Amino acid sequence: MNPPPMPEFRSNQYEFNDEQNKVFSQLADAMGTVGTLMKLLGLSFVVFFGLLIYHAIETKSGYGPAAGVGSAMLLFLALGFWTGSAAHSFRRIVETKNEDIWHLMNAVESLRNMYGMLRSIVMLGLVLVVVGVTLLAVTWSQHAG
């Protein structure tokens, strides 16, 4: 005699319906594409960063341009990996059963971290703009007087 089949596991977690899963699937596809493109852009900046470092060493010139490209490289790589991580979690919502909320919260956490970093970068950029404008104003006032 065969044992009776095991009942399907049911949890109290919310399970998204097919229409909602379609939206998550489309979002995951779009985010996955953007994440991959951002990683590729970050890797292209790795090449330019290396070339600028080499040029700065050979010419004994400043490292400012290399630092700027290095910052862009890190930004695009970080955003690419965080976007890819969120896309993977959104994809898992569609592919799994009884884990939708868990995967949704992972995706939201990745996005929260990414936007927290972006907020910090924007704030730093604004501070640098104010410092730059102040230095420019001081330089102009010294030359005018």
C-alpha positions in Angstrom: 0.0 0.0 0.0 1.2 3.5 -0.8 1.2 6.1 1.9 -1.4 8.9 1.4 0.0 11.9 -0.4 1.3 14.7 1.7 -0.9 17.8 1.8 0.4 20.9 0.1 2.3 23.1 2.5 0.3 26.2 3.3 1.6 29.2 5.3 -0.1 32.3 6.5 2.0 34.4 4.2 0.3 36.3 1.5 0.7 34.9 -2.0 0.5 37.2 -5.0 -1.9 36.3 -7.8 -0.9 35.8 -11.4 -1.6 39.3 -12.5 0.5 40.7 -9.6 3.2 38.2 -10.4 3.3 39.4 -14.0 4.0 43.0 -12.8 6.8 41.7 -10.5 8.2 39.7 -13.4 8.2 42.7 -15.7 9.8 44.8 -12.9 12.4 42.2 -12.3 13.3 42.0 -16.0 13.6 45.8 -16.3 15.7 46.1 -13.1 17.9 43.1 -14.2 18.6 44.8 -17.5 19.4 48.2 -15.8 21.6 46.4 -13.2 23.6 44.6 -15.9 24.1 47.8 -17.9 25.2 49.7 -14.8 27.7 47.0 -14.0 29.0 47.1 -17.6 29.3 50.9 -17.4 31.1 50.5 -14.0 33.5 48.0 -15.6 34.2 50.4 -18.5 35.1 53.0 -15.8 37.6 50.5 -14.4 39.5 50.6 -17.7 39.5 54.4 -17.8 40.5 54.6 -14.1 43.4 52.3 -14.8 44.5 54.4 -17.8 44.2 57.6 -15.8 46.3 56.2 -12.9 48.9 55.0 -15.4 49.0 58.4 -17.0 49.2 60.2 -13.7 52.1 58.0 -12.6 54.0 58.4 -15.9 53.6 62.1 -16.1 53.8 62.7 -12.4 50.6 64.8 -12.7 47.6 65.1 -10.4 45.3 62.2 -9.5 42.1 64.3 -9.6 40.7 63.0 -12.8 41.5 59.4 -11.7 39.7 60.0 -8.4 36.7 61.4 -10.2 36.5 58.4 -12.6 37.2 56.0 -9.7 34.2 57.5 -7.8 32.0 57.1 -10.8 33.2 53.5 -11.2 32.4 52.7 -7.6 29.0 54.4 -7.8 27.9 52.5 -11.0 29.2 49.1 -9.7 27.4 49.6 -6.3 24.2 50.7 -8.0 24.4 47.8 -10.5 24.9 45.2 -7.8 22.1 46.6 -5.6 19.7 46.9 -8.5 20.6 43.3 -9.5 20.0 42.1 -6.0 16.6 43.7 -5.8 15.7 42.3 -9.3 16.6 38.8 -8.1 14.3 39.2 -5.1 11.5 40.4 -7.2 12.1 37.5 -9.6 11.9 35.1 -6.6 8.5 36.4 -5.7 7.2 35.1 -9.0 9.1 31.8 -8.9 8.5 30.6 -5.3 5.4 29.8 -3.3 4.7 30.8 0.3 7.8 33.1 0.4 6.4 36.2 -1.4 6.5 38.6 1.5 10.0 37.5 2.5 11.4 38.1 -1.0 9.5 41.4 -1.3 11.1 42.6 1.9 14.5 41.6 0.6 13.9 43.6 -2.5 12.7 46.6 -0.5 15.8 46.4 1.7 18.1 46.4 -1.3 16.3 49.4 -2.7 16.4 51.2 0.7 20.2 50.7 0.9 20.7 51.9 -2.6 18.6 55.1 -2.0 20.3 55.7 1.3 23.6 55.7 -0.5 22.3 57.9 -3.3 20.9 60.4 -0.7 24.4 60.6 0.9 26.1 61.1 -2.5 23.6 63.8 -3.4 24.1 65.6 -0.1 27.9 65.4 -0.5 27.6 66.7 -4.1 25.5 69.7 -2.8 28.1 70.4 -0.1 30.9 70.3 -2.8 28.9 72.7 -5.0 28.5 75.2 -2.2 32.3 74.9 -1.4 33.2 75.3 -5.0 30.9 78.4 -5.5 32.3 79.9 -2.3 35.9 79.3 -3.4 35.1 80.8 -6.8 33.5 83.8 -5.2 36.5 84.3 -2.9 38.9 84.0 -5.9 37.0 86.5 -8.0 36.7 89.0 -5.1 40.5 88.8 -4.6 41.2 89.5 -8.3 38.7 92.3 -8.4 40.1 94.1 -5.4 
